[in-house]
Amino acid sequence: MKKLIHEPVPVAAACTLRYPTFIIRKGTPGEVTSVEGTRPTHYTVKFWPSGLDGGTITVPDLSGAHLVEA
């Protein structure tokens, strides 16, 4: 069951995430927008790869190992 987060939780990428059409570099700021599952928990995160003034990329199904608190 997916839970939407009422107040997004600030995080950063703990490692570089590589996808066919984009890369989220380690340290890229983001925020958790929803949580799914219990153990393991998966997160949907909105990242700002070009900085806070740039566009966003939303990445589903991330584990806690992909994220650090910001």
PDB file with SEQRES, HELIX, SHEET and CRYST1 records, atoms N, CA, C and O in Angstrom:
SEQRES   1 A   70  MET LYS LYS LEU ILE HIS GLU PRO VAL PRO VAL ALA ALA          
SEQRES   2 A   70  ALA CYS THR LEU ARG TYR PRO THR PHE ILE ILE ARG LYS          
SEQRES   3 A   70  GLY THR PRO GLY GLU VAL THR SER VAL GLU GLY THR ARG          
SEQRES   4 A   70  PRO THR HIS TYR THR VAL LYS PHE TRP PRO SER GLY LEU          
SEQRES   5 A   70  ASP GLY GLY THR ILE THR VAL PRO ASP LEU SER GLY ALA          
SEQRES   6 A   70  HIS LEU VAL GLU ALA                                          
HELIX    1 AA1 GLY A   64  HIS A   66  5                                   3    
SHEET    1 AA1 2 LEU A  17  ARG A  18  0                                        
SHEET    2 AA1 2 ILE A  23  ILE A  24 -1                                        
SHEET    1 AA2 5 ILE A  57  LEU A  62  0                                        
SHEET    2 AA2 5 HIS A  42  PHE A  47 -1                                        
SHEET    3 AA2 5 PRO A  29  GLU A  36 -1                                        
SHEET    4 AA2 5 LYS A   2  ALA A  13 -1                                        
SHEET    5 AA2 5 LEU A  67  GLU A  69 -1                                        
CRYST1    1.000    1.000    1.000  90.00  90.00  90.00 P 1           1          
ATOM      1  N   MET A   1       0.831  -1.173   0.000  1.00  0.00           N  
ATOM      2  CA  MET A   1       0.000   0.000   0.000  1.00  0.00           C  
ATOM      3  C   MET A   1       0.883   1.246   0.000  1.00  0.00           C  
ATOM      4  O   MET A   1       1.786   1.375   0.827  1.00  0.00           O  
ATOM      5  N   LYS A   2       0.619   2.155  -0.927  1.00  0.00           N  
ATOM      6  CA  LYS A   2       1.420   3.368  -1.055  1.00  0.00           C  
ATOM      7  C   LYS A   2       0.863   4.453  -0.139  1.00  0.00           C  
ATOM      8  O   LYS A   2      -0.345   4.685  -0.101  1.00  0.00           O  
ATOM      9  N   LYS A   3       1.762   5.119   0.605  1.00  0.00           N  
ATOM     10  CA  LYS A   3       1.375   6.231   1.474  1.00  0.00           C  
ATOM     11  C   LYS A   3       1.980   7.502   0.913  1.00  0.00           C  
ATOM     12  O   LYS A   3       3.191   7.578   0.704  1.00  0.00           O  
ATOM     13  N   LEU A   4       1.144   8.501   0.667  1.00  0.00           N  
ATOM     14  CA  LEU A   4       1.648   9.794   0.249  1.00  0.00           C  
ATOM     15  C   LEU A   4       2.148  10.541   1.471  1.00  0.00           C  
ATOM     16  O   LEU A   4       1.572  10.425   2.553  1.00  0.00           O  
ATOM     17  N   ILE A   5       3.189  11.285   1.307  1.00  0.00           N  
ATOM     18  CA  ILE A   5       3.778  12.055   2.389  1.00  0.00           C  
ATOM     19  C   ILE A   5       3.162  13.461   2.356  1.00  0.00           C  
ATOM     20  O   ILE A   5       3.210  14.126   1.321  1.00  0.00           O  
ATOM     21  N   HIS A   6       2.589  13.919   3.470  1.00  0.00           N  
ATOM     22  CA  HIS A   6       1.974  15.245   3.511  1.00  0.00           C  
ATOM     23  C   HIS A   6       3.018  16.350   3.532  1.00  0.00           C  
ATOM     24  O   HIS A   6       2.833  17.395   2.907  1.00  0.00           O  
ATOM     25  N   GLU A   7       4.094  16.130   4.234  1.00  0.00           N  
ATOM     26  CA  GLU A   7       5.218  17.068   4.239  1.00  0.00           C  
ATOM     27  C   GLU A   7       6.424  16.319   3.705  1.00  0.00           C  
ATOM     28  O   GLU A   7       6.949  15.435   4.382  1.00  0.00           O  
ATOM     29  N   PRO A   8       6.875  16.658   2.497  1.00  0.00           N  
ATOM     30  CA  PRO A   8       8.006  15.928   1.912  1.00  0.00           C  
ATOM     31  C   PRO A   8       9.220  15.909   2.840  1.00  0.00           C  
ATOM     32  O   PRO A   8       9.492  16.879   3.547  1.00  0.00           O  
ATOM     33  N   VAL A   9       9.938  14.796   2.827  1.00  0.00           N  
ATOM     34  CA  VAL A   9      11.110  14.595   3.667  1.00  0.00           C  
ATOM     35  C   VAL A   9      12.361  14.875   2.828  1.00  0.00           C  
ATOM     36  O   VAL A   9      12.578  14.197   1.824  1.00  0.00           O  
ATOM     37  N   PRO A  10      13.190  15.857   3.212  1.00  0.00           N  
ATOM     38  CA  PRO A  10      14.390  16.156   2.431  1.00  0.00           C  
ATOM     39  C   PRO A  10      15.423  15.038   2.537  1.00  0.00           C  
ATOM     40  O   PRO A  10      15.721  14.547   3.626  1.00  0.00           O  
ATOM     41  N   VAL A  11      15.961  14.647   1.387  1.00  0.00           N  
ATOM     42  CA  VAL A  11      16.985  13.609   1.308  1.00  0.00           C  
ATOM     43  C   VAL A  11      18.001  14.017   0.249  1.00  0.00           C  
ATOM     44  O   VAL A  11      17.852  15.044  -0.412  1.00  0.00           O  
ATOM     45  N   ALA A  12      19.023  13.205   0.100  1.00  0.00           N  
ATOM     46  CA  ALA A  12      19.989  13.346  -0.980  1.00  0.00           C  
ATOM     47  C   ALA A  12      20.335  11.947  -1.468  1.00  0.00           C  
ATOM     48  O   ALA A  12      20.204  10.977  -0.722  1.00  0.00           O  
ATOM     49  N   ALA A  13      20.771  11.841  -2.703  1.00  0.00           N  
ATOM     50  CA  ALA A  13      21.178  10.550  -3.245  1.00  0.00           C  
ATOM     51  C   ALA A  13      22.439  10.080  -2.526  1.00  0.00           C  
ATOM     52  O   ALA A  13      23.421  10.819  -2.453  1.00  0.00           O  
ATOM     53  N   ALA A  14      22.423   8.860  -1.996  1.00  0.00           N  
ATOM     54  CA  ALA A  14      23.567   8.302  -1.280  1.00  0.00           C  
ATOM     55  C   ALA A  14      24.625   7.769  -2.236  1.00  0.00           C  
ATOM     56  O   ALA A  14      25.779   7.576  -1.852  1.00  0.00           O  
ATOM     57  N   CYS A  15      24.230   7.534  -3.479  1.00  0.00           N  
ATOM     58  CA  CYS A  15      25.140   7.025  -4.492  1.00  0.00           C  
ATOM     59  C   CYS A  15      24.650   7.528  -5.842  1.00  0.00           C  
ATOM     60  O   CYS A  15      23.550   8.073  -5.935  1.00  0.00           O  
ATOM     61  N   THR A  16      25.442   7.355  -6.877  1.00  0.00           N  
ATOM     62  CA  THR A  16      25.012   7.740  -8.215  1.00  0.00           C  
ATOM     63  C   THR A  16      24.020   6.704  -8.727  1.00  0.00           C  
ATOM     64  O   THR A  16      24.297   5.504  -8.714  1.00  0.00           O  
ATOM     65  N   LEU A  17      22.858   7.179  -9.180  1.00  0.00           N  
ATOM     66  CA  LEU A  17      21.798   6.323  -9.707  1.00  0.00           C  
ATOM     67  C   LEU A  17      21.786   6.462 -11.224  1.00  0.00           C  
ATOM     68  O   LEU A  17      21.557   7.553 -11.747  1.00  0.00           O  
ATOM     69  N   ARG A  18      22.032   5.359 -11.934  1.00  0.00           N  
ATOM     70  CA  ARG A  18      22.116   5.404 -13.402  1.00  0.00           C  
ATOM     71  C   ARG A  18      20.893   4.742 -14.026  1.00  0.00           C  
ATOM     72  O   ARG A  18      20.539   3.608 -13.704  1.00  0.00           O  
ATOM     73  N   TYR A  19      20.266   5.479 -14.919  1.00  0.00           N  
ATOM     74  CA  TYR A  19      19.114   4.998 -15.665  1.00  0.00           C  
ATOM     75  C   TYR A  19      19.385   5.225 -17.145  1.00  0.00           C  
ATOM     76  O   TYR A  19      20.271   6.010 -17.483  1.00  0.00           O  
ATOM     77  N   PRO A  20      18.652   4.565 -18.040  1.00  0.00           N  
ATOM     78  CA  PRO A  20      18.922   4.731 -19.476  1.00  0.00           C  
ATOM     79  C   PRO A  20      18.823   6.172 -19.976  1.00  0.00           C  
ATOM     80  O   PRO A  20      19.557   6.551 -20.888  1.00  0.00           O  
ATOM     81  N   THR A  21      17.939   6.975 -19.405  1.00  0.00           N  
ATOM     82  CA  THR A  21      17.727   8.325 -19.930  1.00  0.00           C  
ATOM     83  C   THR A  21      18.226   9.447 -19.030  1.00  0.00           C  
ATOM     84  O   THR A  21      18.160  10.613 -19.421  1.00  0.00           O  
ATOM     85  N   PHE A  22      18.725   9.129 -17.833  1.00  0.00           N  
ATOM     86  CA  PHE A  22      19.219  10.170 -16.935  1.00  0.00           C  
ATOM     87  C   PHE A  22      20.123   9.557 -15.865  1.00  0.00           C  
ATOM     88  O   PHE A  22      20.135   8.345 -15.652  1.00  0.00           O  
ATOM     89  N   ILE A  23      20.877  10.434 -15.200  1.00  0.00           N  
ATOM     90  CA  ILE A  23      21.738  10.050 -14.077  1.00  0.00           C  
ATOM     91  C   ILE A  23      21.455  10.998 -12.923  1.00  0.00           C  
ATOM     92  O   ILE A  23      21.396  12.214 -13.105  1.00  0.00           O  
ATOM     93  N   ILE A  24      21.279  10.432 -11.733  1.00  0.00           N  
ATOM     94  CA  ILE A  24      21.175  11.224 -10.504  1.00  0.00           C  
ATOM     95  C   ILE A  24      22.504  11.028  -9.778  1.00  0.00           C  
ATOM     96  O   ILE A  24      22.807   9.923  -9.328  1.00  0.00           O  
ATOM     97  N   ARG A  25      23.280  12.068  -9.663  1.00  0.00           N  
ATOM     98  CA  ARG A  25      24.598  11.965  -9.042  1.00  0.00           C  
ATOM     99  C   ARG A  25      24.505  11.949  -7.515  1.00  0.00           C  
ATOM    100  O   ARG A  25      23.583  12.510  -6.924  1.00  0.00           O  
ATOM    101  N   LYS A  26      25.481  11.295  -6.899  1.00  0.00           N  
ATOM    102  CA  LYS A  26      25.571  11.251  -5.441  1.00  0.00           C  
ATOM    103  C   LYS A  26      25.506  12.667  -4.891  1.00  0.00           C  
ATOM    104  O   LYS A  26      26.186  13.567  -5.383  1.00  0.00           O  
ATOM    105  N   GLY A  27      24.677  12.857  -3.859  1.00  0.00           N  
ATOM    106  CA  GLY A  27      24.544  14.166  -3.233  1.00  0.00           C  
ATOM    107  C   GLY A  27      23.448  15.038  -3.819  1.00  0.00           C  
ATOM    108  O   GLY A  27      23.168  16.111  -3.286  1.00  0.00           O  
ATOM    109  N   THR A  28      22.817  14.600  -4.912  1.00  0.00           N  
ATOM    110  CA  THR A  28      21.743  15.386  -5.521  1.00  0.00           C  
ATOM    111  C   THR A  28      20.593  15.537  -4.525  1.00  0.00           C  
ATOM    112  O   THR A  28      20.136  14.545  -3.958  1.00  0.00           O  
ATOM    113  N   PRO A  29      20.120  16.771  -4.305  1.00  0.00           N  
ATOM    114  CA  PRO A  29      19.023  16.963  -3.356  1.00  0.00           C  
ATOM    115  C   PRO A  29      17.702  16.442  -3.900  1.00  0.00           C  
ATOM    116  O   PRO A  29      17.460  16.440  -5.107  1.00  0.00           O  
ATOM    117  N   GLY A  30      16.854  16.002  -2.976  1.00  0.00           N  
ATOM    118  CA  GLY A  30      15.529  15.519  -3.352  1.00  0.00           C  
ATOM    119  C   GLY A  30      14.617  15.488  -2.151  1.00  0.00           C  
ATOM    120  O   GLY A  30      14.990  15.913  -1.058  1.00  0.00           O  
ATOM    121  N   GLU A  31      13.404  14.977  -2.365  1.00  0.00           N  
ATOM    122  CA  GLU A  31      12.468  14.815  -1.257  1.00  0.00           C  
ATOM    123  C   GLU A  31      11.614  13.579  -1.491  1.00  0.00           C  
ATOM    124  O   GLU A  31      11.177  13.307  -2.610  1.00  0.00           O  
ATOM    125  N   VAL A  32      11.384  12.836  -0.413  1.00  0.00           N  
ATOM    126  CA  VAL A  32      10.524  11.657  -0.473  1.00  0.00           C  
ATOM    127  C   VAL A  32       9.093  12.151  -0.622  1.00  0.00           C  
ATOM    128  O   VAL A  32       8.628  12.976   0.165  1.00  0.00           O  
ATOM    129  N   THR A  33       8.394  11.638  -1.642  1.00  0.00           N  
ATOM    130  CA  THR A  33       7.008  12.046  -1.872  1.00  0.00           C  
ATOM    131  C   THR A  33       6.020  10.950  -1.518  1.00  0.00           C  
ATOM    132  O   THR A  33       4.849  11.239  -1.269  1.00  0.00           O  
ATOM    133  N   SER A  34       6.468   9.677  -1.489  1.00  0.00           N  
ATOM    134  CA  SER A  34       5.595   8.590  -1.047  1.00  0.00           C  
ATOM    135  C   SER A  34       6.434   7.408  -0.582  1.00  0.00           C  
ATOM    136  O   SER A  34       7.606   7.269  -0.933  1.00  0.00           O  
ATOM    137  N   VAL A  35       5.794   6.559   0.222  1.00  0.00           N  
ATOM    138  CA  VAL A  35       6.436   5.372   0.794  1.00  0.00           C  
ATOM    139  C   VAL A  35       5.534   4.183   0.513  1.00  0.00           C  
ATOM    140  O   VAL A  35       4.312   4.287   0.615  1.00  0.00           O  
ATOM    141  N   GLU A  36       6.143   3.038   0.152  1.00  0.00           N  
ATOM    142  CA  GLU A  36       5.369   1.844  -0.141  1.00  0.00           C  
ATOM    143  C   GLU A  36       6.024   0.635   0.507  1.00  0.00           C  
ATOM    144  O   GLU A  36       7.250   0.529   0.530  1.00  0.00           O  
ATOM    145  N   GLY A  37       5.209  -0.283   1.037  1.00  0.00           N  
ATOM    146  CA  GLY A  37       5.726  -1.503   1.639  1.00  0.00           C  
ATOM    147  C   GLY A  37       6.122  -1.300   3.084  1.00  0.00           C  
ATOM    148  O   GLY A  37       6.129  -0.186   3.607  1.00  0.00           O  
ATOM    149  N   THR A  38       6.453  -2.421   3.713  1.00  0.00           N  
ATOM    150  CA  THR A  38       6.882  -2.349   5.109  1.00  0.00           C  
ATOM    151  C   THR A  38       8.326  -2.787   5.247  1.00  0.00           C  
ATOM    152  O   THR A  38       9.151  -2.009   5.727  1.00  0.00           O  
ATOM    153  N   ARG A  39       8.658  -3.984   4.851  1.00  0.00           N  
ATOM    154  CA  ARG A  39      10.039  -4.468   4.898  1.00  0.00           C  
ATOM    155  C   ARG A  39      10.266  -5.392   3.729  1.00  0.00           C  
ATOM    156  O   ARG A  39       9.785  -6.524   3.769  1.00  0.00           O  
ATOM    157  N   PRO A  40      10.947  -4.997   2.721  1.00  0.00           N  
ATOM    158  CA  PRO A  40      11.643  -3.707   2.586  1.00  0.00           C  
ATOM    159  C   PRO A  40      10.684  -2.585   2.189  1.00  0.00           C  
ATOM    160  O   PRO A  40       9.670  -2.814   1.529  1.00  0.00           O  
ATOM    161  N   THR A  41      11.026  -1.387   2.601  1.00  0.00           N  
ATOM    162  CA  THR A  41      10.263  -0.195   2.237  1.00  0.00           C  
ATOM    163  C   THR A  41      10.862   0.389   0.969  1.00  0.00           C  
ATOM    164  O   THR A  41      12.081   0.414   0.797  1.00  0.00           O  
ATOM    165  N   HIS A  42       9.996   0.855   0.086  1.00  0.00           N  
ATOM    166  CA  HIS A  42      10.435   1.522  -1.138  1.00  0.00           C  
ATOM    167  C   HIS A  42       9.914   2.951  -1.133  1.00  0.00           C  
ATOM    168  O   HIS A  42       8.805   3.227  -0.676  1.00  0.00           O  
ATOM    169  N   TYR A  43      10.738   3.849  -1.651  1.00  0.00           N  
ATOM    170  CA  TYR A  43      10.426   5.273  -1.634  1.00  0.00           C  
ATOM    171  C   TYR A  43      10.318   5.811  -3.051  1.00  0.00           C  
ATOM    172  O   TYR A  43      11.028   5.363  -3.951  1.00  0.00           O  
ATOM    173  N   THR A  44       9.422   6.780  -3.244  1.00  0.00           N  
ATOM    174  CA  THR A  44       9.392   7.567  -4.469  1.00  0.00           C  
ATOM    175  C   THR A  44       9.975   8.922  -4.095  1.00  0.00           C  
ATOM    176  O   THR A  44       9.535   9.563  -3.140  1.00  0.00           O  
ATOM    177  N   VAL A  45      10.975   9.346  -4.867  1.00  0.00           N  
ATOM    178  CA  VAL A  45      11.704  10.569  -4.535  1.00  0.00           C  
ATOM    179  C   VAL A  45      11.738  11.498  -5.738  1.00  0.00           C  
ATOM    180  O   VAL A  45      11.980  11.068  -6.865  1.00  0.00           O  
ATOM    181  N   LYS A  46      11.493  12.781  -5.481  1.00  0.00           N  
ATOM    182  CA  LYS A  46      11.634  13.813  -6.502  1.00  0.00           C  
ATOM    183  C   LYS A  46      13.009  14.441  -6.312  1.00  0.00           C  
ATOM    184  O   LYS A  46      13.300  14.995  -5.252  1.00  0.00           O  
ATOM    185  N   PHE A  47      13.862  14.354  -7.346  1.00  0.00           N  
ATOM    186  CA  PHE A  47      15.220  14.908  -7.297  1.00  0.00           C  
ATOM    187  C   PHE A  47      15.318  16.168  -8.149  1.00  0.00           C  
ATOM    188  O   PHE A  47      14.564  16.344  -9.107  1.00  0.00           O  
ATOM    189  N   TRP A  48      16.268  17.053  -7.784  1.00  0.00           N  
ATOM    190  CA  TRP A  48      16.599  18.242  -8.554  1.00  0.00           C  
ATOM    191  C   TRP A  48      18.026  18.089  -9.091  1.00  0.00           C  
ATOM    192  O   TRP A  48      18.959  18.625  -8.493  1.00  0.00           O  
ATOM    193  N   PRO A  49      18.220  17.368 -10.211  1.00  0.00           N  
ATOM    194  CA  PRO A  49      19.581  17.129 -10.701  1.00  0.00           C  
ATOM    195  C   PRO A  49      20.300  18.381 -11.203  1.00  0.00           C  
ATOM    196  O   PRO A  49      21.528  18.390 -11.283  1.00  0.00           O  
ATOM    197  N   SER A  50      19.562  19.433 -11.541  1.00  0.00           N  
ATOM    198  CA  SER A  50      20.188  20.669 -12.020  1.00  0.00           C  
ATOM    199  C   SER A  50      20.140  21.770 -10.974  1.00  0.00           C  
ATOM    200  O   SER A  50      20.299  22.946 -11.301  1.00  0.00           O  
ATOM    201  N   GLY A  51      19.922  21.399  -9.726  1.00  0.00           N  
ATOM    202  CA  GLY A  51      19.811  22.383  -8.655  1.00  0.00           C  
ATOM    203  C   GLY A  51      18.357  22.728  -8.393  1.00  0.00           C  
ATOM    204  O   GLY A  51      17.476  22.356  -9.168  1.00  0.00           O  
ATOM    205  N   LEU A  52      18.107  23.428  -7.319  1.00  0.00           N  
ATOM    206  CA  LEU A  52      16.737  23.709  -6.887  1.00  0.00           C  
ATOM    207  C   LEU A  52      15.961  24.589  -7.856  1.00  0.00           C  
ATOM    208  O   LEU A  52      14.731  24.614  -7.804  1.00  0.00           O  
ATOM    209  N   ASP A  53      16.646  25.312  -8.741  1.00  0.00           N  
ATOM    210  CA  ASP A  53      15.954  26.153  -9.714  1.00  0.00           C  
ATOM    211  C   ASP A  53      15.664  25.415 -11.019  1.00  0.00           C  
ATOM    212  O   ASP A  53      14.978  25.950 -11.890  1.00  0.00           O  
ATOM    213  N   GLY A  54      16.176  24.196 -11.162  1.00  0.00           N  
ATOM    214  CA  GLY A  54      15.995  23.431 -12.395  1.00  0.00           C  
ATOM    215  C   GLY A  54      14.796  22.515 -12.327  1.00  0.00           C  
ATOM    216  O   GLY A  54      14.023  22.553 -11.369  1.00  0.00           O  
ATOM    217  N   GLY A  55      14.645  21.698 -13.340  1.00  0.00           N  
ATOM    218  CA  GLY A  55      13.552  20.738 -13.397  1.00  0.00           C  
ATOM    219  C   GLY A  55      13.758  19.597 -12.418  1.00  0.00           C  
ATOM    220  O   GLY A  55      14.827  19.458 -11.824  1.00  0.00           O  
ATOM    221  N   THR A  56      12.723  18.778 -12.256  1.00  0.00           N  
ATOM    222  CA  THR A  56      12.780  17.650 -11.338  1.00  0.00           C  
ATOM    223  C   THR A  56      12.643  16.331 -12.086  1.00  0.00           C  
ATOM    224  O   THR A  56      12.105  16.283 -13.192  1.00  0.00           O  
ATOM    225  N   ILE A  57      13.132  15.274 -11.475  1.00  0.00           N  
ATOM    226  CA  ILE A  57      12.968  13.908 -11.958  1.00  0.00           C  
ATOM    227  C   ILE A  57      12.451  13.094 -10.780  1.00  0.00           C  
ATOM    228  O   ILE A  57      13.048  13.102  -9.704  1.00  0.00           O  
ATOM    229  N   THR A  58      11.335  12.388 -10.985  1.00  0.00           N  
ATOM    230  CA  THR A  58      10.767  11.549  -9.939  1.00  0.00           C  
ATOM    231  C   THR A  58      11.179  10.107 -10.179  1.00  0.00           C  
ATOM    232  O   THR A  58      10.976   9.575 -11.271  1.00  0.00           O  
ATOM    233  N   VAL A  59      11.756   9.472  -9.166  1.00  0.00           N  
ATOM    234  CA  VAL A  59      12.266   8.110  -9.278  1.00  0.00           C  
ATOM    235  C   VAL A  59      11.524   7.222  -8.273  1.00  0.00           C  
ATOM    236  O   VAL A  59      11.600   7.466  -7.069  1.00  0.00           O  
ATOM    237  N   PRO A  60      10.805   6.189  -8.753  1.00  0.00           N  
ATOM    238  CA  PRO A  60      10.104   5.279  -7.844  1.00  0.00           C  
ATOM    239  C   PRO A  60      10.998   4.119  -7.407  1.00  0.00           C  
ATOM    240  O   PRO A  60      12.081   3.916  -7.956  1.00  0.00           O  
ATOM    241  N   ASP A  61      10.535   3.373  -6.425  1.00  0.00           N  
ATOM    242  CA  ASP A  61      11.132   2.097  -6.002  1.00  0.00           C  
ATOM    243  C   ASP A  61      12.575   2.182  -5.538  1.00  0.00           C  
ATOM    244  O   ASP A  61      13.374   1.295  -5.835  1.00  0.00           O  
ATOM    245  N   LEU A  62      12.919   3.242  -4.809  1.00  0.00           N  
ATOM    246  CA  LEU A  62      14.254   3.341  -4.218  1.00  0.00           C  
ATOM    247  C   LEU A  62      14.224   2.747  -2.816  1.00  0.00           C  
ATOM    248  O   LEU A  62      13.209   2.829  -2.123  1.00  0.00           O  
ATOM    249  N   SER A  63      15.327   2.153  -2.401  1.00  0.00           N  
ATOM    250  CA  SER A  63      15.432   1.626  -1.035  1.00  0.00           C  
ATOM    251  C   SER A  63      16.136   2.658  -0.162  1.00  0.00           C  
ATOM    252  O   SER A  63      16.662   3.651  -0.665  1.00  0.00           O  
ATOM    253  N   GLY A  64      16.142   2.421   1.130  1.00  0.00           N  
ATOM    254  CA  GLY A  64      16.829   3.303   2.055  1.00  0.00           C  
ATOM    255  C   GLY A  64      18.324   3.411   1.780  1.00  0.00           C  
ATOM    256  O   GLY A  64      18.945   4.416   2.128  1.00  0.00           O  
ATOM    257  N   ALA A  65      18.907   2.392   1.162  1.00  0.00           N  
ATOM    258  CA  ALA A  65      20.334   2.411   0.834  1.00  0.00           C  
ATOM    259  C   ALA A  65      20.670   3.463  -0.218  1.00  0.00           C  
ATOM    260  O   ALA A  65      21.824   3.876  -0.331  1.00  0.00           O  
ATOM    261  N   HIS A  66      19.674   3.902  -0.988  1.00  0.00           N  
ATOM    262  CA  HIS A  66      19.890   4.907  -2.030  1.00  0.00           C  
ATOM    263  C   HIS A  66      19.832   6.320  -1.501  1.00  0.00           C  
ATOM    264  O   HIS A  66      20.167   7.260  -2.221  1.00  0.00           O  
ATOM    265  N   LEU A  67      19.407   6.496  -0.235  1.00  0.00           N  
ATOM    266  CA  LEU A  67      19.111   7.835   0.270  1.00  0.00           C  
ATOM    267  C   LEU A  67      19.830   8.127   1.576  1.00  0.00           C  
ATOM    268  O   LEU A  67      20.095   7.226   2.371  1.00  0.00           O  
ATOM    269  N   VAL A  68      20.145   9.411   1.788  1.00  0.00           N  
ATOM    270  CA  VAL A  68      20.648   9.885   3.077  1.00  0.00           C  
ATOM    271  C   VAL A  68      19.808  11.097   3.472  1.00  0.00           C  
ATOM    272  O   VAL A  68      19.262  11.789   2.613  1.00  0.00           O  
ATOM    273  N   GLU A  69      19.708  11.346   4.770  1.00  0.00           N  
ATOM    274  CA  GLU A  69      18.976  12.525   5.243  1.00  0.00           C  
ATOM    275  C   GLU A  69      19.693  13.781   4.804  1.00  0.00           C  
ATOM    276  O   GLU A  69      20.922  13.833   4.767  1.00  0.00           O  
ATOM    277  N   ALA A  70      18.913  14.791   4.472  1.00  0.00           N  
ATOM    278  CA  ALA A  70      19.510  16.073   4.050  1.00  0.00           C  
ATOM    279  C   ALA A  70      19.216  17.148   5.072  1.00  0.00           C  
ATOM    280  O   ALA A  70      19.631  18.294   4.900  1.00  0.00           O  
TER     281      ALA A  70                                                      
END                                                                             
